[in-house]
Amino acid sequence: MDLPPDLLKGKKGLVVGIANERSIAAGCAQAFHEAGAALAVTYFNDKAKPYVEPVAQAVEADIRMPLDVESSGQLEALFAEIERRWGRLDFLLHSIAYCPKDDLHGRVVDCSRDGFARAMDVSVHSFVRMARLAEPLMTDGGCLLTVSYYGAEKVVDHYNIMGPVKAALEAVMRYMAAELGSREIRVNALSPGPIETRAASGIAHFDALIDEARERAPKRRLVTVEEVGALATCLVSGYARSVTGNVAYVDAGYHIMS
């Protein structure tokens, strides 16, 4: 996507959730980089690092650190390094979600207590924690972005417990937008259509979900991580300075179909 090369010039951004070069977070990181932003990126652990490093190199990331939000102190260490290196933060992208496999593939009514708690903690509360740590660094305002899905709004076959989890994420986004607006910090959610990423492959019958999206979307095609990245770039830029508390669909129009 062709965006002004200096749209984010001078901006500092954090991207959390890159799994490999085809992940949604990678598409966003590349778009942020092409628009002139300096970036910090994270990788889940040492095993994941080789898959993230090519993306980090491609976007010339200033900061590259491990981040497992279930590991005590790692999130705080990340923001401490951002403060030490940059002294501020202009935007962040939260693109992580998790649910234990048995709970993800089972019915909502069968979801275990521990599975539900972990899904909410990793997928939702981690965004709250990031917002709390980012707030004092966004001295001139900023933008917090997360990634949702249509299953938060309507029942999607086989999306199961992640539907309620994403619904909670969208509600958190709206409340944080209300609370942080006076500080010129905007909070929004991206809602891409299904994309063949490693994370999405964990959803049962994902191929059928892909086929349905392609057939029913008004544009009769899937979206790309590059297109998601282009919208993310616009949302964190000054072009969207009055946009907050919004779910921004980028799904070739699928969400409008009955």
ChimeraX commands (.cxc) that place a marker at each C-alpha (Angstrom):
marker #1 position 0.00,0.00,0.00 radius 0.5
marker #1 position 1.32,3.45,-0.87 radius 0.5
marker #1 position 1.35,5.72,2.17 radius 0.5
marker #1 position 3.24,9.00,2.58 radius 0.5
marker #1 position 6.82,7.98,3.44 radius 0.5
marker #1 position 7.00,10.53,6.25 radius 0.5
marker #1 position 3.54,9.96,7.76 radius 0.5
marker #1 position 5.03,8.65,11.01 radius 0.5
marker #1 position 8.40,10.38,10.80 radius 0.5
marker #1 position 9.78,10.99,14.27 radius 0.5
marker #1 position 7.23,8.68,15.93 radius 0.5
marker #1 position 8.22,5.88,18.30 radius 0.5
marker #1 position 6.10,2.74,18.32 radius 0.5
marker #1 position 5.93,-0.65,20.01 radius 0.5
marker #1 position 4.74,-3.76,18.15 radius 0.5
marker #1 position 3.80,-6.81,20.23 radius 0.5
marker #1 position 2.73,-10.07,18.64 radius 0.5
marker #1 position 5.03,-10.75,15.68 radius 0.5
marker #1 position 5.16,-14.52,15.17 radius 0.5
marker #1 position 6.77,-14.55,11.71 radius 0.5
marker #1 position 6.86,-12.47,8.56 radius 0.5
marker #1 position 3.28,-13.35,7.61 radius 0.5
marker #1 position 1.66,-12.41,10.91 radius 0.5
marker #1 position -0.67,-9.43,11.20 radius 0.5
marker #1 position 1.76,-7.70,13.56 radius 0.5
marker #1 position 4.54,-8.09,10.99 radius 0.5
marker #1 position 2.41,-6.47,8.29 radius 0.5
marker #1 position 1.71,-3.58,10.63 radius 0.5
marker #1 position 5.36,-3.24,11.65 radius 0.5
marker #1 position 6.44,-3.07,8.01 radius 0.5
marker #1 position 3.85,-0.38,7.26 radius 0.5
marker #1 position 4.88,1.64,10.32 radius 0.5
marker #1 position 8.52,1.40,9.24 radius 0.5
marker #1 position 7.77,2.45,5.68 radius 0.5
marker #1 position 5.91,5.47,7.06 radius 0.5
marker #1 position 9.04,6.53,8.97 radius 0.5
marker #1 position 8.45,5.30,12.53 radius 0.5
marker #1 position 11.17,3.98,14.82 radius 0.5
marker #1 position 10.07,0.66,16.31 radius 0.5
marker #1 position 10.47,-1.62,19.28 radius 0.5
marker #1 position 9.44,-5.23,18.65 radius 0.5
marker #1 position 9.10,-8.27,20.86 radius 0.5
marker #1 position 9.47,-12.02,20.48 radius 0.5
marker #1 position 7.80,-14.60,22.69 radius 0.5
marker #1 position 10.91,-16.57,23.71 radius 0.5
marker #1 position 14.25,-17.82,22.42 radius 0.5
marker #1 position 12.52,-20.50,20.34 radius 0.5
marker #1 position 10.42,-17.86,18.58 radius 0.5
marker #1 position 13.25,-15.35,18.16 radius 0.5
marker #1 position 14.63,-16.76,14.84 radius 0.5
marker #1 position 11.20,-16.30,13.23 radius 0.5
marker #1 position 10.85,-12.73,14.47 radius 0.5
marker #1 position 14.41,-11.55,13.87 radius 0.5
marker #1 position 14.06,-11.25,10.05 radius 0.5
marker #1 position 11.11,-8.93,10.59 radius 0.5
marker #1 position 12.99,-6.95,13.23 radius 0.5
marker #1 position 15.89,-6.53,10.82 radius 0.5
marker #1 position 13.60,-5.54,7.94 radius 0.5
marker #1 position 11.99,-2.77,10.01 radius 0.5
marker #1 position 15.33,-1.75,11.56 radius 0.5
marker #1 position 13.91,-2.13,15.07 radius 0.5
marker #1 position 15.74,-0.02,17.66 radius 0.5
marker #1 position 14.62,-2.27,20.52 radius 0.5
marker #1 position 14.18,-6.07,20.39 radius 0.5
marker #1 position 13.18,-7.82,23.58 radius 0.5
marker #1 position 11.50,-11.02,24.76 radius 0.5
marker #1 position 7.94,-10.72,26.02 radius 0.5
marker #1 position 5.82,-13.41,27.57 radius 0.5
marker #1 position 3.01,-11.50,29.29 radius 0.5
marker #1 position 2.55,-14.42,31.70 radius 0.5
marker #1 position 6.17,-14.09,32.84 radius 0.5
marker #1 position 6.50,-11.77,35.83 radius 0.5
marker #1 position 8.44,-8.60,35.14 radius 0.5
marker #1 position 8.98,-8.94,31.38 radius 0.5
marker #1 position 6.38,-6.35,30.41 radius 0.5
marker #1 position 7.71,-3.89,32.96 radius 0.5
marker #1 position 11.27,-4.48,31.73 radius 0.5
marker #1 position 10.19,-3.76,28.16 radius 0.5
marker #1 position 8.64,-0.42,29.04 radius 0.5
marker #1 position 11.59,0.48,31.24 radius 0.5
marker #1 position 13.88,-0.05,28.23 radius 0.5
marker #1 position 11.60,2.07,26.03 radius 0.5
marker #1 position 11.76,4.86,28.60 radius 0.5
marker #1 position 15.54,4.53,28.88 radius 0.5
marker #1 position 16.15,4.53,25.12 radius 0.5
marker #1 position 13.45,6.87,23.87 radius 0.5
marker #1 position 11.97,8.67,26.86 radius 0.5
marker #1 position 8.52,8.47,25.29 radius 0.5
marker #1 position 6.14,6.32,23.26 radius 0.5
marker #1 position 3.75,7.50,20.54 radius 0.5
marker #1 position 1.84,4.33,19.71 radius 0.5
marker #1 position 1.64,0.62,20.34 radius 0.5
marker #1 position 0.08,-2.37,18.65 radius 0.5
marker #1 position -1.16,-5.23,20.84 radius 0.5
marker #1 position -1.62,-8.31,18.64 radius 0.5
marker #1 position -1.50,-11.27,21.00 radius 0.5
marker #1 position -4.10,-13.83,22.00 radius 0.5
marker #1 position -4.02,-17.27,23.57 radius 0.5
marker #1 position -6.34,-20.01,24.75 radius 0.5
marker #1 position -5.40,-23.58,25.76 radius 0.5
marker #1 position -6.13,-25.92,22.85 radius 0.5
marker #1 position -8.73,-28.06,24.62 radius 0.5
marker #1 position -10.71,-24.98,25.60 radius 0.5
marker #1 position -10.31,-23.35,22.20 radius 0.5
marker #1 position -11.67,-26.39,20.38 radius 0.5
marker #1 position -14.48,-27.10,22.83 radius 0.5
marker #1 position -17.86,-25.52,23.43 radius 0.5
marker #1 position -18.08,-22.27,25.35 radius 0.5
marker #1 position -20.17,-23.98,28.03 radius 0.5
marker #1 position -17.41,-26.56,28.49 radius 0.5
marker #1 position -14.55,-24.06,28.82 radius 0.5
marker #1 position -12.51,-24.72,31.95 radius 0.5
marker #1 position -12.09,-22.11,34.63 radius 0.5
marker #1 position -8.32,-22.05,34.19 radius 0.5
marker #1 position -8.59,-21.93,30.39 radius 0.5
marker #1 position -11.01,-19.02,30.51 radius 0.5
marker #1 position -8.82,-17.14,32.97 radius 0.5
marker #1 position -5.67,-17.64,30.87 radius 0.5
marker #1 position -7.43,-16.61,27.65 radius 0.5
marker #1 position -8.68,-13.42,29.30 radius 0.5
marker #1 position -5.36,-12.66,30.95 radius 0.5
marker #1 position -3.20,-13.07,27.84 radius 0.5
marker #1 position -5.66,-11.76,25.26 radius 0.5
marker #1 position -7.32,-8.91,27.18 radius 0.5
marker #1 position -5.72,-7.95,30.47 radius 0.5
marker #1 position -2.29,-7.74,28.84 radius 0.5
marker #1 position -3.67,-4.83,26.77 radius 0.5
marker #1 position -4.82,-3.12,29.97 radius 0.5
marker #1 position -1.37,-3.59,31.50 radius 0.5
marker #1 position 0.31,-2.18,28.39 radius 0.5
marker #1 position -1.98,0.85,28.45 radius 0.5
marker #1 position -1.14,1.51,32.09 radius 0.5
marker #1 position 2.59,1.37,31.38 radius 0.5
marker #1 position 2.31,3.37,28.14 radius 0.5
marker #1 position 0.23,6.21,29.59 radius 0.5
marker #1 position 3.06,8.06,31.39 radius 0.5
marker #1 position 5.25,7.75,28.26 radius 0.5
marker #1 position 2.62,9.28,25.98 radius 0.5
marker #1 position 3.25,12.81,27.19 radius 0.5
marker #1 position 2.08,14.36,23.92 radius 0.5
marker #1 position -0.78,11.93,23.39 radius 0.5
marker #1 position -0.67,8.74,21.39 radius 0.5
marker #1 position -2.58,5.74,20.13 radius 0.5
marker #1 position -3.13,2.25,21.51 radius 0.5
marker #1 position -4.21,-0.38,18.99 radius 0.5
marker #1 position -5.36,-3.94,19.52 radius 0.5
marker #1 position -6.55,-6.66,17.15 radius 0.5
marker #1 position -10.04,-8.15,17.35 radius 0.5
marker #1 position -12.23,-10.24,15.03 radius 0.5
marker #1 position -15.84,-10.35,13.84 radius 0.5
marker #1 position -16.47,-13.27,16.19 radius 0.5
marker #1 position -16.63,-10.68,18.98 radius 0.5
marker #1 position -19.86,-9.34,17.50 radius 0.5
marker #1 position -21.55,-12.38,15.93 radius 0.5
marker #1 position -21.28,-16.10,16.52 radius 0.5
marker #1 position -18.71,-17.61,14.16 radius 0.5
marker #1 position -18.60,-21.40,13.86 radius 0.5
marker #1 position -15.58,-22.93,15.63 radius 0.5
marker #1 position -14.35,-19.60,17.02 radius 0.5
marker #1 position -15.76,-20.77,20.34 radius 0.5
marker #1 position -14.47,-19.14,23.53 radius 0.5
marker #1 position -12.37,-16.61,21.62 radius 0.5
marker #1 position -15.60,-14.86,20.61 radius 0.5
marker #1 position -16.44,-13.82,24.19 radius 0.5
marker #1 position -12.76,-13.07,24.81 radius 0.5
marker #1 position -12.57,-10.71,21.83 radius 0.5
marker #1 position -15.88,-9.13,22.89 radius 0.5
marker #1 position -14.27,-8.37,26.25 radius 0.5
marker #1 position -11.24,-6.93,24.45 radius 0.5
marker #1 position -13.45,-4.57,22.44 radius 0.5
marker #1 position -15.30,-3.47,25.59 radius 0.5
marker #1 position -11.98,-2.79,27.35 radius 0.5
marker #1 position -10.88,-0.77,24.32 radius 0.5
marker #1 position -13.96,1.46,24.56 radius 0.5
marker #1 position -13.62,2.06,28.29 radius 0.5
marker #1 position -9.92,2.88,28.00 radius 0.5
marker #1 position -10.70,5.28,25.15 radius 0.5
marker #1 position -13.10,7.11,27.46 radius 0.5
marker #1 position -10.63,7.19,30.34 radius 0.5
marker #1 position -7.57,8.27,28.34 radius 0.5
marker #1 position -9.16,10.70,25.90 radius 0.5
marker #1 position -8.48,13.74,28.09 radius 0.5
marker #1 position -4.77,12.95,27.78 radius 0.5
marker #1 position -5.05,12.83,23.96 radius 0.5
marker #1 position -4.45,9.09,24.00 radius 0.5
marker #1 position -6.67,7.30,21.51 radius 0.5
marker #1 position -7.61,3.63,21.77 radius 0.5
marker #1 position -8.92,1.61,18.82 radius 0.5
marker #1 position -9.28,-1.96,17.62 radius 0.5
marker #1 position -8.51,-3.39,14.21 radius 0.5
marker #1 position -10.88,-6.14,13.05 radius 0.5
marker #1 position -9.34,-7.92,10.07 radius 0.5
marker #1 position -11.05,-10.64,8.11 radius 0.5
marker #1 position -9.58,-14.14,8.39 radius 0.5
marker #1 position -5.95,-14.29,7.29 radius 0.5
marker #1 position -3.86,-17.44,7.00 radius 0.5
marker #1 position -1.49,-16.83,9.89 radius 0.5
marker #1 position 0.12,-19.29,12.28 radius 0.5
marker #1 position -2.13,-18.14,15.11 radius 0.5
marker #1 position -5.30,-18.56,13.05 radius 0.5
marker #1 position -4.32,-22.09,12.05 radius 0.5
marker #1 position -5.11,-23.18,15.60 radius 0.5
marker #1 position -8.83,-22.58,15.01 radius 0.5
marker #1 position -10.70,-25.77,14.08 radius 0.5
marker #1 position -11.97,-25.90,10.47 radius 0.5
marker #1 position -10.13,-22.68,9.64 radius 0.5
marker #1 position -10.04,-23.58,5.94 radius 0.5
marker #1 position -13.85,-23.50,5.87 radius 0.5
marker #1 position -13.79,-20.09,7.57 radius 0.5
marker #1 position -11.40,-18.81,4.92 radius 0.5
marker #1 position -13.56,-20.16,2.08 radius 0.5
marker #1 position -16.72,-18.61,3.52 radius 0.5
marker #1 position -15.06,-15.21,3.92 radius 0.5
marker #1 position -13.83,-15.28,0.35 radius 0.5
marker #1 position -17.25,-16.25,-1.00 radius 0.5
marker #1 position -19.41,-13.91,1.10 radius 0.5
marker #1 position -17.32,-10.74,1.32 radius 0.5
marker #1 position -18.59,-8.06,-1.08 radius 0.5
marker #1 position -15.13,-7.81,-2.63 radius 0.5
marker #1 position -15.00,-11.62,-3.05 radius 0.5
marker #1 position -11.49,-11.89,-1.68 radius 0.5
marker #1 position -9.47,-12.09,1.50 radius 0.5
marker #1 position -7.53,-9.19,2.94 radius 0.5
marker #1 position -3.75,-9.12,3.35 radius 0.5
marker #1 position -1.50,-8.26,6.27 radius 0.5
marker #1 position -0.22,-5.35,4.18 radius 0.5
marker #1 position -3.75,-3.92,3.98 radius 0.5
marker #1 position -4.20,-4.30,7.72 radius 0.5
marker #1 position -0.86,-2.55,8.20 radius 0.5
marker #1 position -1.94,0.36,6.01 radius 0.5
marker #1 position -5.07,0.93,8.10 radius 0.5
marker #1 position -3.09,0.58,11.33 radius 0.5
marker #1 position -0.66,3.23,10.09 radius 0.5
marker #1 position -3.47,5.64,9.36 radius 0.5
marker #1 position -5.00,5.03,12.79 radius 0.5
marker #1 position -1.80,5.79,14.70 radius 0.5
marker #1 position -1.11,8.85,12.56 radius 0.5
marker #1 position -2.40,12.39,12.88 radius 0.5
marker #1 position -4.89,11.64,10.10 radius 0.5
marker #1 position -6.98,9.80,12.72 radius 0.5
marker #1 position -6.56,12.29,15.56 radius 0.5
marker #1 position -10.32,12.35,16.21 radius 0.5
marker #1 position -10.82,8.57,15.94 radius 0.5
marker #1 position -11.03,6.73,19.24 radius 0.5
marker #1 position -13.12,3.95,20.76 radius 0.5
marker #1 position -13.57,2.56,17.27 radius 0.5
marker #1 position -13.57,-0.96,15.81 radius 0.5
marker #1 position -12.01,-0.54,12.38 radius 0.5
marker #1 position -13.01,-3.37,10.05 radius 0.5
marker #1 position -10.65,-4.40,7.30 radius 0.5
marker #1 position -12.37,-7.50,5.96 radius 0.5
marker #1 position -13.36,-6.74,2.34 radius 0.5
marker #1 position -16.83,-5.87,3.66 radius 0.5
marker #1 position -17.62,-9.26,5.20 radius 0.5
marker #1 position -19.04,-7.75,8.41 radius 0.5
marker #1 position -21.92,-6.05,6.59 radius 0.5
marker #1 position -23.36,-9.29,5.26 radius 0.5
marker #1 position -26.25,-11.04,7.00 radius 0.5
marker link #1:1,2 radius 0.2
marker link #1:2,3 radius 0.2
marker link #1:3,4 radius 0.2
marker link #1:4,5 radius 0.2
marker link #1:5,6 radius 0.2
marker link #1:6,7 radius 0.2
marker link #1:7,8 radius 0.2
marker link #1:8,9 radius 0.2
marker link #1:9,10 radius 0.2
marker link #1:10,11 radius 0.2
marker link #1:11,12 radius 0.2
marker link #1:12,13 radius 0.2
marker link #1:13,14 radius 0.2
marker link #1:14,15 radius 0.2
marker link #1:15,16 radius 0.2
marker link #1:16,17 radius 0.2
marker link #1:17,18 radius 0.2
marker link #1:18,19 radius 0.2
marker link #1:19,20 radius 0.2
marker link #1:20,21 radius 0.2
marker link #1:21,22 radius 0.2
marker link #1:22,23 radius 0.2
marker link #1:23,24 radius 0.2
marker link #1:24,25 radius 0.2
marker link #1:25,26 radius 0.2
marker link #1:26,27 radius 0.2
marker link #1:27,28 radius 0.2
marker link #1:28,29 radius 0.2
marker link #1:29,30 radius 0.2
marker link #1:30,31 radius 0.2
marker link #1:31,32 radius 0.2
marker link #1:32,33 radius 0.2
marker link #1:33,34 radius 0.2
marker link #1:34,35 radius 0.2
marker link #1:35,36 radius 0.2
marker link #1:36,37 radius 0.2
marker link #1:37,38 radius 0.2
marker link #1:38,39 radius 0.2
marker link #1:39,40 radius 0.2
marker link #1:40,41 radius 0.2
marker link #1:41,42 radius 0.2
marker link #1:42,43 radius 0.2
marker link #1:43,44 radius 0.2
marker link #1:44,45 radius 0.2
marker link #1:45,46 radius 0.2
marker link #1:46,47 radius 0.2
marker link #1:47,48 radius 0.2
marker link #1:48,49 radius 0.2
marker link #1:49,50 radius 0.2
marker link #1:50,51 radius 0.2
marker link #1:51,52 radius 0.2
marker link #1:52,53 radius 0.2
marker link #1:53,54 radius 0.2
marker link #1:54,55 radius 0.2
marker link #1:55,56 radius 0.2
marker link #1:56,57 radius 0.2
marker link #1:57,58 radius 0.2
marker link #1:58,59 radius 0.2
marker link #1:59,60 radius 0.2
marker link #1:60,61 radius 0.2
marker link #1:61,62 radius 0.2
marker link #1:62,63 radius 0.2
marker link #1:63,64 radius 0.2
marker link #1:64,65 radius 0.2
marker link #1:65,66 radius 0.2
marker link #1:66,67 radius 0.2
marker link #1:67,68 radius 0.2
marker link #1:68,69 radius 0.2
marker link #1:69,70 radius 0.2
marker link #1:70,71 radius 0.2
marker link #1:71,72 radius 0.2
marker link #1:72,73 radius 0.2
marker link #1:73,74 radius 0.2
marker link #1:74,75 radius 0.2
marker link #1:75,76 radius 0.2
marker link #1:76,77 radius 0.2
marker link #1:77,78 radius 0.2
marker link #1:78,79 radius 0.2
marker link #1:79,80 radius 0.2
marker link #1:80,81 radius 0.2
marker link #1:81,82 radius 0.2
marker link #1:82,83 radius 0.2
marker link #1:83,84 radius 0.2
marker link #1:84,85 radius 0.2
marker link #1:85,86 radius 0.2
marker link #1:86,87 radius 0.2
marker link #1:87,88 radius 0.2
marker link #1:88,89 radius 0.2
marker link #1:89,90 radius 0.2
marker link #1:90,91 radius 0.2
marker link #1:91,92 radius 0.2
marker link #1:92,93 radius 0.2
marker link #1:93,94 radius 0.2
marker link #1:94,95 radius 0.2
marker link #1:95,96 radius 0.2
marker link #1:96,97 radius 0.2
marker link #1:97,98 radius 0.2
marker link #1:98,99 radius 0.2
marker link #1:99,100 radius 0.2
marker link #1:100,101 radius 0.2
marker link #1:101,102 radius 0.2
marker link #1:102,103 radius 0.2
marker link #1:103,104 radius 0.2
marker link #1:104,105 radius 0.2
marker link #1:105,106 radius 0.2
marker link #1:106,107 radius 0.2
marker link #1:107,108 radius 0.2
marker link #1:108,109 radius 0.2
marker link #1:109,110 radius 0.2
marker link #1:110,111 radius 0.2
marker link #1:111,112 radius 0.2
marker link #1:112,113 radius 0.2
marker link #1:113,114 radius 0.2
marker link #1:114,115 radius 0.2
marker link #1:115,116 radius 0.2
marker link #1:116,117 radius 0.2
marker link #1:117,118 radius 0.2
marker link #1:118,119 radius 0.2
marker link #1:119,120 radius 0.2
marker link #1:120,121 radius 0.2
marker link #1:121,122 radius 0.2
marker link #1:122,123 radius 0.2
marker link #1:123,124 radius 0.2
marker link #1:124,125 radius 0.2
marker link #1:125,126 radius 0.2
marker link #1:126,127 radius 0.2
marker link #1:127,128 radius 0.2
marker link #1:128,129 radius 0.2
marker link #1:129,130 radius 0.2
marker link #1:130,131 radius 0.2
marker link #1:131,132 radius 0.2
marker link #1:132,133 radius 0.2
marker link #1:133,134 radius 0.2
marker link #1:134,135 radius 0.2
marker link #1:135,136 radius 0.2
marker link #1:136,137 radius 0.2
marker link #1:137,138 radius 0.2
marker link #1:138,139 radius 0.2
marker link #1:139,140 radius 0.2
marker link #1:140,141 radius 0.2
marker link #1:141,142 radius 0.2
marker link #1:142,143 radius 0.2
marker link #1:143,144 radius 0.2
marker link #1:144,145 radius 0.2
marker link #1:145,146 radius 0.2
marker link #1:146,147 radius 0.2
marker link #1:147,148 radius 0.2
marker link #1:148,149 radius 0.2
marker link #1:149,150 radius 0.2
marker link #1:150,151 radius 0.2
marker link #1:151,152 radius 0.2
marker link #1:152,153 radius 0.2
marker link #1:153,154 radius 0.2
marker link #1:154,155 radius 0.2
marker link #1:155,156 radius 0.2
marker link #1:156,157 radius 0.2
marker link #1:157,158 radius 0.2
marker link #1:158,159 radius 0.2
marker link #1:159,160 radius 0.2
marker link #1:160,161 radius 0.2
marker link #1:161,162 radius 0.2
marker link #1:162,163 radius 0.2
marker link #1:163,164 radius 0.2
marker link #1:164,165 radius 0.2
marker link #1:165,166 radius 0.2
marker link #1:166,167 radius 0.2
marker link #1:167,168 radius 0.2
marker link #1:168,169 radius 0.2
marker link #1:169,170 radius 0.2
marker link #1:170,171 radius 0.2
marker link #1:171,172 radius 0.2
marker link #1:172,173 radius 0.2
marker link #1:173,174 radius 0.2
marker link #1:174,175 radius 0.2
marker link #1:175,176 radius 0.2
marker link #1:176,177 radius 0.2
marker link #1:177,178 radius 0.2
marker link #1:178,179 radius 0.2
marker link #1:179,180 radius 0.2
marker link #1:180,181 radius 0.2
marker link #1:181,182 radius 0.2
marker link #1:182,183 radius 0.2
marker link #1:183,184 radius 0.2
marker link #1:184,185 radius 0.2
marker link #1:185,186 radius 0.2
marker link #1:186,187 radius 0.2
marker link #1:187,188 radius 0.2
marker link #1:188,189 radius 0.2
marker link #1:189,190 radius 0.2
marker link #1:190,191 radius 0.2
marker link #1:191,192 radius 0.2
marker link #1:192,193 radius 0.2
marker link #1:193,194 radius 0.2
marker link #1:194,195 radius 0.2
marker link #1:195,196 radius 0.2
marker link #1:196,197 radius 0.2
marker link #1:197,198 radius 0.2
marker link #1:198,199 radius 0.2
marker link #1:199,200 radius 0.2
marker link #1:200,201 radius 0.2
marker link #1:201,202 radius 0.2
marker link #1:202,203 radius 0.2
marker link #1:203,204 radius 0.2
marker link #1:204,205 radius 0.2
marker link #1:205,206 radius 0.2
marker link #1:206,207 radius 0.2
marker link #1:207,208 radius 0.2
marker link #1:208,209 radius 0.2
marker link #1:209,210 radius 0.2
marker link #1:210,211 radius 0.2
marker link #1:211,212 radius 0.2
marker link #1:212,213 radius 0.2
marker link #1:213,214 radius 0.2
marker link #1:214,215 radius 0.2
marker link #1:215,216 radius 0.2
marker link #1:216,217 radius 0.2
marker link #1:217,218 radius 0.2
marker link #1:218,219 radius 0.2
marker link #1:219,220 radius 0.2
marker link #1:220,221 radius 0.2
marker link #1:221,222 radius 0.2
marker link #1:222,223 radius 0.2
marker link #1:223,224 radius 0.2
marker link #1:224,225 radius 0.2
marker link #1:225,226 radius 0.2
marker link #1:226,227 radius 0.2
marker link #1:227,228 radius 0.2
marker link #1:228,229 radius 0.2
marker link #1:229,230 radius 0.2
marker link #1:230,231 radius 0.2
marker link #1:231,232 radius 0.2
marker link #1:232,233 radius 0.2
marker link #1:233,234 radius 0.2
marker link #1:234,235 radius 0.2
marker link #1:235,236 radius 0.2
marker link #1:236,237 radius 0.2
marker link #1:237,238 radius 0.2
marker link #1:238,239 radius 0.2
marker link #1:239,240 radius 0.2
marker link #1:240,241 radius 0.2
marker link #1:241,242 radius 0.2
marker link #1:242,243 radius 0.2
marker link #1:243,244 radius 0.2
marker link #1:244,245 radius 0.2
marker link #1:245,246 radius 0.2
marker link #1:246,247 radius 0.2
marker link #1:247,248 radius 0.2
marker link #1:248,249 radius 0.2
marker link #1:249,250 radius 0.2
marker link #1:250,251 radius 0.2
marker link #1:251,252 radius 0.2
marker link #1:252,253 radius 0.2
marker link #1:253,254 radius 0.2
marker link #1:254,255 radius 0.2
marker link #1:255,256 radius 0.2
marker link #1:256,257 radius 0.2
marker link #1:257,258 radius 0.2
view
